[in-house]
Amino acid sequence: MPDIAQTLAERGARYGVFADHAVIAQGVKEVMWAAPGWERLQPDQKQALEVIGDKVARILNGDPDYHDNWHDIVGYAKLVADRLA
């Protein structure tokens, strides 16, 4: 198992500087939380949007061609869509 320093180095290479990612992610979340429709959402809808926002921040701050981030966005949206079907 890799040590934490190795894991953090790998993640930094993929997603960029964590502090920069955090600024983007928190900004996205603040916009969502301030939207008038936020309070109408169910917990799974809120969580999916927050995680999707985090994935968007990773894409913007890091490697935009990393398939896993895009795949995860589809997955979180599908979890909510399947419940609504």
mmCIF file as gemmi writes it, N, C-alpha and C atoms, coordinates in Angstrom:
data_model
loop_
_atom_site.group_PDB
_atom_site.id
_atom_site.type_symbol
_atom_site.label_atom_id
_atom_site.label_alt_id
_atom_site.label_comp_id
_atom_site.label_asym_id
_atom_site.label_entity_id
_atom_site.label_seq_id
_atom_site.pdbx_PDB_ins_code
_atom_site.Cartn_x
_atom_site.Cartn_y
_atom_site.Cartn_z
_atom_site.occupancy
_atom_site.B_iso_or_equiv
_atom_site.pdbx_formal_charge
_atom_site.auth_seq_id
_atom_site.auth_asym_id
_atom_site.pdbx_PDB_model_num
ATOM 1 N N . MET Axp A 1 ? 0.854 -1.176 0 1 0 ? 1 A 1
ATOM 2 C CA . MET Axp A 1 ? 0 0 0 1 0 ? 1 A 1
ATOM 3 C C . MET Axp A 1 ? 0.897 1.235 0 1 0 ? 1 A 1
ATOM 4 N N . PRO Axp A 2 ? 0.57 2.219 -0.874 1 0 ? 2 A 1
ATOM 5 C CA . PRO Axp A 2 ? 1.41 3.418 -0.914 1 0 ? 2 A 1
ATOM 6 C C . PRO Axp A 2 ? 1.255 4.252 0.353 1 0 ? 2 A 1
ATOM 7 N N . ASP Axp A 3 ? 2.319 4.966 0.696 1 0 ? 3 A 1
ATOM 8 C CA . ASP Axp A 3 ? 2.202 5.847 1.859 1 0 ? 3 A 1
ATOM 9 C C . ASP Axp A 3 ? 1.43 7.105 1.46 1 0 ? 3 A 1
ATOM 10 N N . ILE Axp A 4 ? 1.027 7.888 2.44 1 0 ? 4 A 1
ATOM 11 C CA . ILE Axp A 4 ? 0.175 9.047 2.193 1 0 ? 4 A 1
ATOM 12 C C . ILE Axp A 4 ? 0.876 10.092 1.333 1 0 ? 4 A 1
ATOM 13 N N . ALA Axp A 5 ? 2.172 10.254 1.483 1 0 ? 5 A 1
ATOM 14 C CA . ALA Axp A 5 ? 2.902 11.233 0.672 1 0 ? 5 A 1
ATOM 15 C C . ALA Axp A 5 ? 2.83 10.864 -0.806 1 0 ? 5 A 1
ATOM 16 N N . GLN Axp A 6 ? 2.957 9.588 -1.108 1 0 ? 6 A 1
ATOM 17 C CA . GLN Axp A 6 ? 2.872 9.125 -2.491 1 0 ? 6 A 1
ATOM 18 C C . GLN Axp A 6 ? 1.453 9.341 -3.039 1 0 ? 6 A 1
ATOM 19 N N . THR Axp A 7 ? 0.458 9.004 -2.235 1 0 ? 7 A 1
ATOM 20 C CA . THR Axp A 7 ? -0.937 9.187 -2.653 1 0 ? 7 A 1
ATOM 21 C C . THR Axp A 7 ? -1.223 10.664 -2.926 1 0 ? 7 A 1
ATOM 22 N N . LEU Axp A 8 ? -0.787 11.541 -2.029 1 0 ? 8 A 1
ATOM 23 C CA . LEU Axp A 8 ? -1.026 12.972 -2.219 1 0 ? 8 A 1
ATOM 24 C C . LEU Axp A 8 ? -0.299 13.511 -3.447 1 0 ? 8 A 1
ATOM 25 N N . ALA Axp A 9 ? 0.895 13.028 -3.71 1 0 ? 9 A 1
ATOM 26 C CA . ALA Axp A 9 ? 1.636 13.448 -4.899 1 0 ? 9 A 1
ATOM 27 C C . ALA Axp A 9 ? 0.906 13.017 -6.167 1 0 ? 9 A 1
ATOM 28 N N . GLU Axp A 10 ? 0.394 11.795 -6.169 1 0 ? 10 A 1
ATOM 29 C CA . GLU Axp A 10 ? -0.356 11.298 -7.325 1 0 ? 10 A 1
ATOM 30 C C . GLU Axp A 10 ? -1.634 12.112 -7.543 1 0 ? 10 A 1
ATOM 31 N N . ARG Axp A 11 ? -2.357 12.377 -6.46 1 0 ? 11 A 1
ATOM 32 C CA . ARG Axp A 11 ? -3.603 13.152 -6.565 1 0 ? 11 A 1
ATOM 33 C C . ARG Axp A 11 ? -3.315 14.575 -7.023 1 0 ? 11 A 1
ATOM 34 N N . GLY Axp A 12 ? -2.257 15.17 -6.497 1 0 ? 12 A 1
ATOM 35 C CA . GLY Axp A 12 ? -1.89 16.52 -6.904 1 0 ? 12 A 1
ATOM 36 C C . GLY Axp A 12 ? -1.553 16.601 -8.387 1 0 ? 12 A 1
ATOM 37 N N . ALA Axp A 13 ? -0.871 15.585 -8.883 1 0 ? 13 A 1
ATOM 38 C CA . ALA Axp A 13 ? -0.537 15.551 -10.305 1 0 ? 13 A 1
ATOM 39 C C . ALA Axp A 13 ? -1.793 15.426 -11.165 1 0 ? 13 A 1
ATOM 40 N N . ARG Axp A 14 ? -2.787 14.742 -10.676 1 0 ? 14 A 1
ATOM 41 C CA . ARG Axp A 14 ? -4.032 14.516 -11.421 1 0 ? 14 A 1
ATOM 42 C C . ARG Axp A 14 ? -5.01 15.671 -11.278 1 0 ? 14 A 1
ATOM 43 N N . TYR Axp A 15 ? -5.174 16.187 -10.039 1 0 ? 15 A 1
ATOM 44 C CA . TYR Axp A 15 ? -6.244 17.141 -9.75 1 0 ? 15 A 1
ATOM 45 C C . TYR Axp A 15 ? -5.764 18.557 -9.481 1 0 ? 15 A 1
ATOM 46 N N . GLY Axp A 16 ? -4.468 18.792 -9.442 1 0 ? 16 A 1
ATOM 47 C CA . GLY Axp A 16 ? -3.946 20.123 -9.162 1 0 ? 16 A 1
ATOM 48 C C . GLY Axp A 16 ? -3.801 20.364 -7.666 1 0 ? 16 A 1
ATOM 49 N N . VAL Axp A 17 ? -3.42 21.563 -7.324 1 0 ? 17 A 1
ATOM 50 C CA . VAL Axp A 17 ? -3.2 21.954 -5.928 1 0 ? 17 A 1
ATOM 51 C C . VAL Axp A 17 ? -4.54 21.927 -5.194 1 0 ? 17 A 1
ATOM 52 N N . PHE Axp A 18 ? -4.589 21.223 -4.067 1 0 ? 18 A 1
ATOM 53 C CA . PHE Axp A 18 ? -5.847 21.051 -3.342 1 0 ? 18 A 1
ATOM 54 C C . PHE Axp A 18 ? -6.464 22.37 -2.915 1 0 ? 18 A 1
ATOM 55 N N . ALA Axp A 19 ? -5.657 23.307 -2.457 1 0 ? 19 A 1
ATOM 56 C CA . ALA Axp A 19 ? -6.193 24.598 -2.014 1 0 ? 19 A 1
ATOM 57 C C . ALA Axp A 19 ? -6.879 25.329 -3.168 1 0 ? 19 A 1
ATOM 58 N N . ASP Axp A 20 ? -6.321 25.222 -4.372 1 0 ? 20 A 1
ATOM 59 C CA . ASP Axp A 20 ? -6.946 25.843 -5.547 1 0 ? 20 A 1
ATOM 60 C C . ASP Axp A 20 ? -8.249 25.141 -5.901 1 0 ? 20 A 1
ATOM 61 N N . HIS Axp A 21 ? -8.234 23.827 -5.831 1 0 ? 21 A 1
ATOM 62 C CA . HIS Axp A 21 ? -9.454 23.041 -6.065 1 0 ? 21 A 1
ATOM 63 C C . HIS Axp A 21 ? -10.533 23.44 -5.067 1 0 ? 21 A 1
ATOM 64 N N . ALA Axp A 22 ? -10.16 23.61 -3.823 1 0 ? 22 A 1
ATOM 65 C CA . ALA Axp A 22 ? -11.122 23.95 -2.776 1 0 ? 22 A 1
ATOM 66 C C . ALA Axp A 22 ? -11.803 25.287 -3.049 1 0 ? 22 A 1
ATOM 67 N N . VAL Axp A 23 ? -11.063 26.259 -3.546 1 0 ? 23 A 1
ATOM 68 C CA . VAL Axp A 23 ? -11.648 27.563 -3.868 1 0 ? 23 A 1
ATOM 69 C C . VAL Axp A 23 ? -12.719 27.402 -4.943 1 0 ? 23 A 1
ATOM 70 N N . ILE Axp A 24 ? -12.413 26.649 -5.978 1 0 ? 24 A 1
ATOM 71 C CA . ILE Axp A 24 ? -13.38 26.426 -7.053 1 0 ? 24 A 1
ATOM 72 C C . ILE Axp A 24 ? -14.59 25.655 -6.532 1 0 ? 24 A 1
ATOM 73 N N . ALA Axp A 25 ? -14.352 24.565 -5.819 1 0 ? 25 A 1
ATOM 74 C CA . ALA Axp A 25 ? -15.441 23.711 -5.331 1 0 ? 25 A 1
ATOM 75 C C . ALA Axp A 25 ? -16.362 24.471 -4.382 1 0 ? 25 A 1
ATOM 76 N N . GLN Axp A 26 ? -15.783 25.234 -3.471 1 0 ? 26 A 1
ATOM 77 C CA . GLN Axp A 26 ? -16.615 25.985 -2.532 1 0 ? 26 A 1
ATOM 78 C C . GLN Axp A 26 ? -17.415 27.065 -3.249 1 0 ? 26 A 1
ATOM 79 N N . GLY Axp A 27 ? -16.824 27.673 -4.266 1 0 ? 27 A 1
ATOM 80 C CA . GLY Axp A 27 ? -17.552 28.666 -5.053 1 0 ? 27 A 1
ATOM 81 C C . GLY Axp A 27 ? -18.75 28.064 -5.766 1 0 ? 27 A 1
ATOM 82 N N . VAL Axp A 28 ? -18.546 26.892 -6.361 1 0 ? 28 A 1
ATOM 83 C CA . VAL Axp A 28 ? -19.652 26.195 -7.035 1 0 ? 28 A 1
ATOM 84 C C . VAL Axp A 28 ? -20.743 25.871 -6.027 1 0 ? 28 A 1
ATOM 85 N N . LYS Axp A 29 ? -20.355 25.346 -4.875 1 0 ? 29 A 1
ATOM 86 C CA . LYS Axp A 29 ? -21.338 24.978 -3.854 1 0 ? 29 A 1
ATOM 87 C C . LYS Axp A 29 ? -22.083 26.201 -3.316 1 0 ? 29 A 1
ATOM 88 N N . GLU Axp A 30 ? -21.382 27.301 -3.121 1 0 ? 30 A 1
ATOM 89 C CA . GLU Axp A 30 ? -22.04 28.511 -2.622 1 0 ? 30 A 1
ATOM 90 C C . GLU Axp A 30 ? -23.116 28.995 -3.59 1 0 ? 30 A 1
ATOM 91 N N . VAL Axp A 31 ? -22.833 28.902 -4.888 1 0 ? 31 A 1
ATOM 92 C CA . VAL Axp A 31 ? -23.836 29.284 -5.886 1 0 ? 31 A 1
ATOM 93 C C . VAL Axp A 31 ? -25.047 28.355 -5.793 1 0 ? 31 A 1
ATOM 94 N N . MET Axp A 32 ? -24.804 27.059 -5.66 1 0 ? 32 A 1
ATOM 95 C CA . MET Axp A 32 ? -25.921 26.112 -5.556 1 0 ? 32 A 1
ATOM 96 C C . MET Axp A 32 ? -26.74 26.362 -4.299 1 0 ? 32 A 1
ATOM 97 N N . TRP Axp A 33 ? -26.06 26.544 -3.17 1 0 ? 33 A 1
ATOM 98 C CA . TRP Axp A 33 ? -26.764 26.734 -1.892 1 0 ? 33 A 1
ATOM 99 C C . TRP Axp A 33 ? -27.606 28.006 -1.897 1 0 ? 33 A 1
ATOM 100 N N . ALA Axp A 34 ? -27.182 29.02 -2.654 1 0 ? 34 A 1
ATOM 101 C CA . ALA Axp A 34 ? -27.897 30.294 -2.698 1 0 ? 34 A 1
ATOM 102 C C . ALA Axp A 34 ? -29.076 30.281 -3.669 1 0 ? 34 A 1
ATOM 103 N N . ALA Axp A 35 ? -29.145 29.272 -4.52 1 0 ? 35 A 1
ATOM 104 C CA . ALA Axp A 35 ? -30.221 29.21 -5.514 1 0 ? 35 A 1
ATOM 105 C C . ALA Axp A 35 ? -31.564 29.003 -4.827 1 0 ? 35 A 1
ATOM 106 N N . PRO Axp A 36 ? -32.604 29.655 -5.313 1 0 ? 36 A 1
ATOM 107 C CA . PRO Axp A 36 ? -33.914 29.54 -4.655 1 0 ? 36 A 1
ATOM 108 C C . PRO Axp A 36 ? -34.449 28.104 -4.61 1 0 ? 36 A 1
ATOM 109 N N . GLY Axp A 37 ? -34.078 27.285 -5.555 1 0 ? 37 A 1
ATOM 110 C CA . GLY Axp A 37 ? -34.596 25.919 -5.579 1 0 ? 37 A 1
ATOM 111 C C . GLY Axp A 37 ? -33.875 24.94 -4.678 1 0 ? 37 A 1
ATOM 112 N N . TRP Axp A 38 ? -32.766 25.357 -4.066 1 0 ? 38 A 1
ATOM 113 C CA . TRP Axp A 38 ? -31.958 24.429 -3.27 1 0 ? 38 A 1
ATOM 114 C C . TRP Axp A 38 ? -32.778 23.763 -2.162 1 0 ? 38 A 1
ATOM 115 N N . GLU Axp A 39 ? -33.583 24.525 -1.481 1 0 ? 39 A 1
ATOM 116 C CA . GLU Axp A 39 ? -34.34 23.99 -0.341 1 0 ? 39 A 1
ATOM 117 C C . GLU Axp A 39 ? -35.44 23.015 -0.764 1 0 ? 39 A 1
ATOM 118 N N . ARG Axp A 40 ? -35.801 23.021 -2.033 1 0 ? 40 A 1
ATOM 119 C CA . ARG Axp A 40 ? -36.822 22.084 -2.517 1 0 ? 40 A 1
ATOM 120 C C . ARG Axp A 40 ? -36.253 20.703 -2.826 1 0 ? 40 A 1
ATOM 121 N N . LEU Axp A 41 ? -34.939 20.602 -2.869 1 0 ? 41 A 1
ATOM 122 C CA . LEU Axp A 41 ? -34.297 19.339 -3.247 1 0 ? 41 A 1
ATOM 123 C C . LEU Axp A 41 ? -34.338 18.322 -2.116 1 0 ? 41 A 1
ATOM 124 N N . GLN Axp A 42 ? -34.378 17.064 -2.511 1 0 ? 42 A 1
ATOM 125 C CA . GLN Axp A 42 ? -34.259 15.962 -1.559 1 0 ? 42 A 1
ATOM 126 C C . GLN Axp A 42 ? -32.781 15.78 -1.206 1 0 ? 42 A 1
ATOM 127 N N . PRO Axp A 43 ? -32.481 15.12 -0.081 1 0 ? 43 A 1
ATOM 128 C CA . PRO Axp A 43 ? -31.074 14.946 0.31 1 0 ? 43 A 1
ATOM 129 C C . PRO Axp A 43 ? -30.205 14.298 -0.767 1 0 ? 43 A 1
ATOM 130 N N . ASP Axp A 44 ? -30.724 13.288 -1.471 1 0 ? 44 A 1
ATOM 131 C CA . ASP Axp A 44 ? -29.894 12.649 -2.497 1 0 ? 44 A 1
ATOM 132 C C . ASP Axp A 44 ? -29.621 13.596 -3.661 1 0 ? 44 A 1
ATOM 133 N N . GLN Axp A 45 ? -30.563 14.481 -3.985 1 0 ? 45 A 1
ATOM 134 C CA . GLN Axp A 45 ? -30.36 15.457 -5.044 1 0 ? 45 A 1
ATOM 135 C C . GLN Axp A 45 ? -29.294 16.479 -4.627 1 0 ? 45 A 1
ATOM 136 N N . LYS Axp A 46 ? -29.369 16.943 -3.396 1 0 ? 46 A 1
ATOM 137 C CA . LYS Axp A 46 ? -28.364 17.885 -2.888 1 0 ? 46 A 1
ATOM 138 C C . LYS Axp A 46 ? -26.976 17.25 -2.9 1 0 ? 46 A 1
ATOM 139 N N . GLN Axp A 47 ? -26.894 16.028 -2.403 1 0 ? 47 A 1
ATOM 140 C CA . GLN Axp A 47 ? -25.597 15.36 -2.326 1 0 ? 47 A 1
ATOM 141 C C . GLN Axp A 47 ? -25.024 15.119 -3.713 1 0 ? 47 A 1
ATOM 142 N N . ALA Axp A 48 ? -25.865 14.668 -4.634 1 0 ? 48 A 1
ATOM 143 C CA . ALA Axp A 48 ? -25.394 14.425 -5.996 1 0 ? 48 A 1
ATOM 144 C C . ALA Axp A 48 ? -24.852 15.711 -6.608 1 0 ? 48 A 1
ATOM 145 N N . LEU Axp A 49 ? -25.586 16.815 -6.44 1 0 ? 49 A 1
ATOM 146 C CA . LEU Axp A 49 ? -25.116 18.077 -7.002 1 0 ? 49 A 1
ATOM 147 C C . LEU Axp A 49 ? -23.826 18.555 -6.345 1 0 ? 49 A 1
ATOM 148 N N . GLU Axp A 50 ? -23.7 18.353 -5.042 1 0 ? 50 A 1
ATOM 149 C CA . GLU Axp A 50 ? -22.464 18.755 -4.374 1 0 ? 50 A 1
ATOM 150 C C . GLU Axp A 50 ? -21.271 17.927 -4.865 1 0 ? 50 A 1
ATOM 151 N N . VAL Axp A 51 ? -21.462 16.632 -5.026 1 0 ? 51 A 1
ATOM 152 C CA . VAL Axp A 51 ? -20.367 15.787 -5.502 1 0 ? 51 A 1
ATOM 153 C C . VAL Axp A 51 ? -20.044 16.114 -6.962 1 0 ? 51 A 1
ATOM 154 N N . ILE Axp A 52 ? -21.084 16.357 -7.762 1 0 ? 52 A 1
ATOM 155 C CA . ILE Axp A 52 ? -20.861 16.75 -9.151 1 0 ? 52 A 1
ATOM 156 C C . ILE Axp A 52 ? -20.087 18.069 -9.19 1 0 ? 52 A 1
ATOM 157 N N . GLY Axp A 53 ? -20.448 19.005 -8.324 1 0 ? 53 A 1
ATOM 158 C CA . GLY Axp A 53 ? -19.702 20.263 -8.253 1 0 ? 53 A 1
ATOM 159 C C . GLY Axp A 53 ? -18.238 20.043 -7.913 1 0 ? 53 A 1
ATOM 160 N N . ASP Axp A 54 ? -17.976 19.092 -7.03 1 0 ? 54 A 1
ATOM 161 C CA . ASP Axp A 54 ? -16.591 18.771 -6.676 1 0 ? 54 A 1
ATOM 162 C C . ASP Axp A 54 ? -15.854 18.174 -7.87 1 0 ? 54 A 1
ATOM 163 N N . LYS Axp A 55 ? -16.538 17.324 -8.62 1 0 ? 55 A 1
ATOM 164 C CA . LYS Axp A 55 ? -15.926 16.74 -9.826 1 0 ? 55 A 1
ATOM 165 C C . LYS Axp A 55 ? -15.649 17.822 -10.861 1 0 ? 55 A 1
ATOM 166 N N . VAL Axp A 56 ? -16.573 18.778 -11.011 1 0 ? 56 A 1
ATOM 167 C CA . VAL Axp A 56 ? -16.357 19.894 -11.93 1 0 ? 56 A 1
ATOM 168 C C . VAL Axp A 56 ? -15.118 20.684 -11.502 1 0 ? 56 A 1
ATOM 169 N N . ALA Axp A 57 ? -14.98 20.927 -10.214 1 0 ? 57 A 1
ATOM 170 C CA . ALA Axp A 57 ? -13.802 21.638 -9.72 1 0 ? 57 A 1
ATOM 171 C C . ALA Axp A 57 ? -12.527 20.863 -10.025 1 0 ? 57 A 1
ATOM 172 N N . ARG Axp A 58 ? -12.566 19.555 -9.893 1 0 ? 58 A 1
ATOM 173 C CA . ARG Axp A 58 ? -11.387 18.743 -10.222 1 0 ? 58 A 1
ATOM 174 C C . ARG Axp A 58 ? -11.047 18.874 -11.702 1 0 ? 58 A 1
ATOM 175 N N . ILE Axp A 59 ? -12.065 18.869 -12.546 1 0 ? 59 A 1
ATOM 176 C CA . ILE Axp A 59 ? -11.84 19.007 -13.984 1 0 ? 59 A 1
ATOM 177 C C . ILE Axp A 59 ? -11.226 20.36 -14.298 1 0 ? 59 A 1
ATOM 178 N N . LEU Axp A 60 ? -11.768 21.418 -13.703 1 0 ? 60 A 1
ATOM 179 C CA . LEU Axp A 60 ? -11.276 22.767 -13.972 1 0 ? 60 A 1
ATOM 180 C C . LEU Axp A 60 ? -9.889 23.016 -13.416 1 0 ? 60 A 1
ATOM 181 N N . ASN Axp A 61 ? -9.553 22.381 -12.305 1 0 ? 61 A 1
ATOM 182 C CA . ASN Axp A 61 ? -8.279 22.617 -11.639 1 0 ? 61 A 1
ATOM 183 C C . ASN Axp A 61 ? -7.192 21.633 -12.071 1 0 ? 61 A 1
ATOM 184 N N . GLY Axp A 62 ? -7.598 20.503 -12.619 1 0 ? 62 A 1
ATOM 185 C CA . GLY Axp A 62 ? -6.629 19.461 -12.931 1 0 ? 62 A 1
ATOM 186 C C . GLY Axp A 62 ? -6.693 19.016 -14.382 1 0 ? 62 A 1
ATOM 187 N N . ASP Axp A 63 ? -6.711 17.723 -14.571 1 0 ? 63 A 1
ATOM 188 C CA . ASP Axp A 63 ? -6.664 17.11 -15.898 1 0 ? 63 A 1
ATOM 189 C C . ASP Axp A 63 ? -8.074 16.992 -16.474 1 0 ? 63 A 1
ATOM 190 N N . PRO Axp A 64 ? -8.439 17.821 -17.448 1 0 ? 64 A 1
ATOM 191 C CA . PRO Axp A 64 ? -9.795 17.771 -17.994 1 0 ? 64 A 1
ATOM 192 C C . PRO Axp A 64 ? -10.059 16.526 -18.847 1 0 ? 64 A 1
ATOM 193 N N . ASP Axp A 65 ? -9.016 15.801 -19.17 1 0 ? 65 A 1
ATOM 194 C CA . ASP Axp A 65 ? -9.172 14.605 -20.001 1 0 ? 65 A 1
ATOM 195 C C . ASP Axp A 65 ? -9.215 13.314 -19.185 1 0 ? 65 A 1
ATOM 196 N N . TYR Axp A 66 ? -9.247 13.436 -17.87 1 0 ? 66 A 1
ATOM 197 C CA . TYR Axp A 66 ? -9.305 12.246 -17.013 1 0 ? 66 A 1
ATOM 198 C C . TYR Axp A 66 ? -10.736 11.717 -17.015 1 0 ? 66 A 1
ATOM 199 N N . HIS Axp A 67 ? -10.92 10.584 -17.647 1 0 ? 67 A 1
ATOM 200 C CA . HIS Axp A 67 ? -12.239 9.992 -17.879 1 0 ? 67 A 1
ATOM 201 C C . HIS Axp A 67 ? -13.035 9.776 -16.598 1 0 ? 67 A 1
ATOM 202 N N . ASP Axp A 68 ? -12.373 9.383 -15.541 1 0 ? 68 A 1
ATOM 203 C CA . ASP Axp A 68 ? -13.062 9 -14.308 1 0 ? 68 A 1
ATOM 204 C C . ASP Axp A 68 ? -13.938 10.121 -13.759 1 0 ? 68 A 1
ATOM 205 N N . ASN Axp A 69 ? -13.476 11.368 -13.828 1 0 ? 69 A 1
ATOM 206 C CA . ASN Axp A 69 ? -14.293 12.475 -13.33 1 0 ? 69 A 1
ATOM 207 C C . ASN Axp A 69 ? -15.599 12.595 -14.107 1 0 ? 69 A 1
ATOM 208 N N . TRP Axp A 70 ? -15.527 12.521 -15.418 1 0 ? 70 A 1
ATOM 209 C CA . TRP Axp A 70 ? -16.719 12.607 -16.259 1 0 ? 70 A 1
ATOM 210 C C . TRP Axp A 70 ? -17.643 11.418 -16 1 0 ? 70 A 1
ATOM 211 N N . HIS Axp A 71 ? -17.066 10.259 -15.868 1 0 ? 71 A 1
ATOM 212 C CA . HIS Axp A 71 ? -17.831 9.04 -15.59 1 0 ? 71 A 1
ATOM 213 C C . HIS Axp A 71 ? -18.56 9.153 -14.244 1 0 ? 71 A 1
ATOM 214 N N . ASP Axp A 72 ? -17.882 9.685 -13.24 1 0 ? 72 A 1
ATOM 215 C CA . ASP Axp A 72 ? -18.499 9.867 -11.924 1 0 ? 72 A 1
ATOM 216 C C . ASP Axp A 72 ? -19.673 10.841 -11.982 1 0 ? 72 A 1
ATOM 217 N N . ILE Axp A 73 ? -19.537 11.915 -12.76 1 0 ? 73 A 1
ATOM 218 C CA . ILE Axp A 73 ? -20.639 12.872 -12.892 1 0 ? 73 A 1
ATOM 219 C C . ILE Axp A 73 ? -21.88 12.171 -13.435 1 0 ? 73 A 1
ATOM 220 N N . VAL Axp A 74 ? -21.698 11.369 -14.466 1 0 ? 74 A 1
ATOM 221 C CA . VAL Axp A 74 ? -22.815 10.612 -15.036 1 0 ? 74 A 1
ATOM 222 C C . VAL Axp A 74 ? -23.413 9.681 -13.986 1 0 ? 74 A 1
ATOM 223 N N . GLY Axp A 75 ? -22.564 9.031 -13.225 1 0 ? 75 A 1
ATOM 224 C CA . GLY Axp A 75 ? -23.038 8.084 -12.216 1 0 ? 75 A 1
ATOM 225 C C . GLY Axp A 75 ? -23.879 8.726 -11.132 1 0 ? 75 A 1
ATOM 226 N N . TYR Axp A 76 ? -23.417 9.86 -10.611 1 0 ? 76 A 1
ATOM 227 C CA . TYR Axp A 76 ? -24.197 10.535 -9.563 1 0 ? 76 A 1
ATOM 228 C C . TYR Axp A 76 ? -25.525 11.048 -10.091 1 0 ? 76 A 1
ATOM 229 N N . ALA Axp A 77 ? -25.524 11.568 -11.314 1 0 ? 77 A 1
ATOM 230 C CA . ALA Axp A 77 ? -26.782 12.018 -11.915 1 0 ? 77 A 1
ATOM 231 C C . ALA Axp A 77 ? -27.728 10.836 -12.133 1 0 ? 77 A 1
ATOM 232 N N . LYS Axp A 78 ? -27.175 9.698 -12.53 1 0 ? 78 A 1
ATOM 233 C CA . LYS Axp A 78 ? -28.004 8.511 -12.765 1 0 ? 78 A 1
ATOM 234 C C . LYS Axp A 78 ? -28.634 7.991 -11.474 1 0 ? 78 A 1
ATOM 235 N N . LEU Axp A 79 ? -27.925 8.068 -10.385 1 0 ? 79 A 1
ATOM 236 C CA . LEU Axp A 79 ? -28.503 7.619 -9.104 1 0 ? 79 A 1
ATOM 237 C C . LEU Axp A 79 ? -29.79 8.365 -8.793 1 0 ? 79 A 1
ATOM 238 N N . VAL Axp A 80 ? -29.781 9.672 -8.996 1 0 ? 80 A 1
ATOM 239 C CA . VAL Axp A 80 ? -30.99 10.468 -8.744 1 0 ? 80 A 1
ATOM 240 C C . VAL Axp A 80 ? -32.03 10.182 -9.824 1 0 ? 80 A 1
ATOM 241 N N . ALA Axp A 81 ? -31.607 10.16 -11.074 1 0 ? 81 A 1
ATOM 242 C CA . ALA Axp A 81 ? -32.556 9.921 -12.166 1 0 ? 81 A 1
ATOM 243 C C . ALA Axp A 81 ? -33.257 8.578 -12.01 1 0 ? 81 A 1
ATOM 244 N N . ASP Axp A 82 ? -32.533 7.562 -11.594 1 0 ? 82 A 1
ATOM 245 C CA . ASP Axp A 82 ? -33.143 6.24 -11.407 1 0 ? 82 A 1
ATOM 246 C C . ASP Axp A 82 ? -34.185 6.27 -10.297 1 0 ? 82 A 1
ATOM 247 N N . ARG Axp A 83 ? -33.921 7.012 -9.244 1 0 ? 83 A 1
ATOM 248 C CA . ARG Axp A 83 ? -34.913 7.102 -8.167 1 0 ? 83 A 1
ATOM 249 C C . ARG Axp A 83 ? -36.168 7.817 -8.649 1 0 ? 83 A 1
ATOM 250 N N . LEU Axp A 84 ? -36.014 8.788 -9.522 1 0 ? 84 A 1
ATOM 251 C CA . LEU Axp A 84 ? -37.137 9.574 -10.005 1 0 ? 84 A 1
ATOM 252 C C . LEU Axp A 84 ? -37.952 8.871 -11.094 1 0 ? 84 A 1
ATOM 253 N N . ALA Axp A 85 ? -37.365 7.856 -11.688 1 0 ? 85 A 1
ATOM 254 C CA . ALA Axp A 85 ? -38.039 7.157 -12.799 1 0 ? 85 A 1
ATOM 255 C C . ALA Axp A 85 ? -39.243 6.36 -12.325 1 0 ? 85 A 1
